[in-house]
């Protein structure tokens, strides 16, 4: 998977997040962006995009604003705490994007990402609450970043479990509100696995289970937002050769 990673203000090339993607097997283009001249940063990012034609663009903080202001066609975006209010002129995003943001972010308000989706007429399902600060460099946030890149690069949609999309998310709508079924894609064999969900077990759940198809272990993440909508995704419990 080829990723164009656009770093934040006063961040360095080869930081934690692009390094994590490289270690996970991604081909990462990580150009140095001018910290003082936003227009120059946009031109550098545009040149890198045009040359490398990545499958997905990741923009972190100011890099998120840069990502929004380049001509990226239909290439999906993963925006990490995007600083769109601070830099650039673009105030909407396209539909094949995901935003990762911490509600505890003390640099870029979480509400800015909510406003960005509202401006775009898009669902709140496209905003995932992760991490405990602005950096999103903790293991869980990094795992969600890798998962989001893979989902969007493959042209898939976010597997969000909601009442209005129960059929698409493989929920048995006849079940009671505290119990439901959801599905995830096994990281190893890409088979769709249906699992029971306990919606009373807290807004953030993590557990390990073996794939019933290939028997490899997956770490399963479940996130329930304030509206009761549920996201579920898997990452490998350990690396395999």
N, C-alpha and C positions, 0 to 999 in steps of 0.2 A: 504494500500500500504506500503510495507516494503522497507525502504530506508537506504542504507549505506552512511553516510555523513562523508567525509574525510576533516577535517579542514585545514586551511592554517598555514603558519609558524608563530609561536608565537600567534596563535589564541587559544581560550579556548573551551573546550568541553561545549556544551550547549549554544552556541552563538546565535545571532539573527536569522540566517538562519535555523539551525536545530530546534530551538524553534518554528519558524514560521511553519515549516512542521509538528511538533508535534501538535501544536494548530489546524492545518487544518485536523487532524485525522490520520496522517501518523504514522507508527511505525518506529522510527528512531534509528539506531545503530550508535553511535557517539564515536568511540574509541579515546583515547588520543594518539596522534602520536608524536614520538620523534622529537624535533626540531633540534637536532644536528646531528643525525645519520639517513641519508635518508634510508639506508638499513633496519634499525630497524623499521622505519615508514612503509616501504613497508611490512615487515613481520607481523607487527601488523594488517595492513589493510587486508592482505591476510588471516590471521587467522580469522578475523571478517567476511570476506566474506565467507570463507569455512564453518564456524559455522552457520551463519544466512541465507545464500542464499537469498540475497535481490533481489527485483524485478528491482531495479534501483540503480545506484551508483552516488552520487553527489560528485565531487571533487572541492574544492575551492582553487584557486591559487596553492600553493605548494601541497595541497591535490589533485589538478587536475593531477599534475605530478605523485603523488602516485597512483592515480586511473589508469593512463595509464600503470604503471609498475607492476600491479598485474595481475594474471591470472584470468580474470573475465568471460571467456567463451563468451556466447552470451548475457550476461547481458548488457543492455544499459547504457550509461554514459551521465550525464549532467555535463559539465565542466564549471566552473565559472572562467573566466580570468586565464586559466591554465598556470602555470609556467613551461612548458615542456622544455624550453630552459635552465632553471636554474638548474633543478634536473632530474636525471634519464637518460636513454639512448633511450627511445622510442620517435620516431619522427613522428608517424602516428597514426590515430585513425580508429576504425572500423566504419561501415556505420550506425549503429543504435545509433548515438550519436548526441547531440546538444551542442553547445557552446554558452554561454551567456557572453558578454564582453562589456564594456563601451569604446567608442572611446576616452573618456576623461581620461582613466586609465593612471595614471602617475607612476605606479609600473610595470605592465606588459603591454608592447605595444599591442595595438589592432592588429597591423600588425602581431604579433606572432601567433594569432589565424587564421588569413588569411593564413599564411604560413603553419600552421599545416594542414589545409584543402587542400591546394595545394599539399603538400607532399603526402597526402592520396588519391589524385585523386578524391576528393569529391566536391560536389556543395557548393557554397557560401550560399545557402539556409539554411545550417546547422549552420550558425553563426548568432545569433540574437544580434543586438545592443541594449543594455538596460543600464539604470543607468547613473550616472554622475561622478562616481569615481570607484576605485578598489574594494570597499567593496560589492557593489551590495546589500545593505541592505535597500534601499528605498522601499516604498510600491509597486511600479510598478515592480521593479526587483524581489521582493519576489513573487508577483503574477505570473510572467512569470516563475519563478523557479518551483512553484507548478504545473502550467499548463504543463511545459515541462516534469516533472516527471510523471505526469498522462498520457500524450500522449505516452511516450516511454514505460512505464510499461504496458500499454494496447497493446503494439505491433503495435500502429498506426504510420503513417508517418506524417511528418510535413505538415500541410495544407497550402502550399505556393502557391500563385496565380502568375503564370508566363505564358507567351504566349505559351511556348512549352508544358505546362502541363495544358492547359485550361480545357480540358475535366475532368481530375482528380480533379481539383479544383472547378468544377461547374461554370465556367465563360462562359457567352455567348460570344463567340469569335467574333460574328458579330458586337458587340457594338463598339463604338468609344473608343479611347485610354483613354479619360478622364473619362469615365463611364464604370462600369463593375459590375458584380455580383459575390459574393463570398459566402462561407458558413462557419459556425462554428458549433460546438457541444454544445448544451445547457448544462450548468454545472449541472442543476438540473435533467433533464429527459434524457439527452444524445441524444436527437433528433437532426438531422442535419437541421439547419435553414439557408435558403438562404436569403441574404440581399444585397441591392444595395450598391455599393461603389463609392464614389466620389474621384477619384485619383488626383483631383486638390485641395483638401482641406488640403493639407499639408502632410509631411512624417510620422507624428505620430498623430493618431486620437483616441479619447476615448469617448464613449457615452454609455448611459444606455437605454436598451429597454427590454420590456417584451417578453418572449418566447411565440410565438403564439400557442404552443402546451400545455404547462403546466402553462403559465401565470406568472411564476416567473421571477424576474428581473435579467438580466445579464448585467455586464459591458463589453462592446465590445471594444477590442483593435485592431487597424489597424496600421501596420508598413510597410512603403514603403522604400525600400533600394535605393541606388544610381543607380542601374540598372533597376529600375522600377518594381521590383518584390515585391509582397505584401504578408504579413503574417496577418492572422486574427485569433483571439482566444477570448474566453469568460471566465470570472470568475464570481462568484456570486456577485450580487450587495450588498447582506447582507447575514448573516448566517441564516440558517433555522434549526429548531429542527428536 
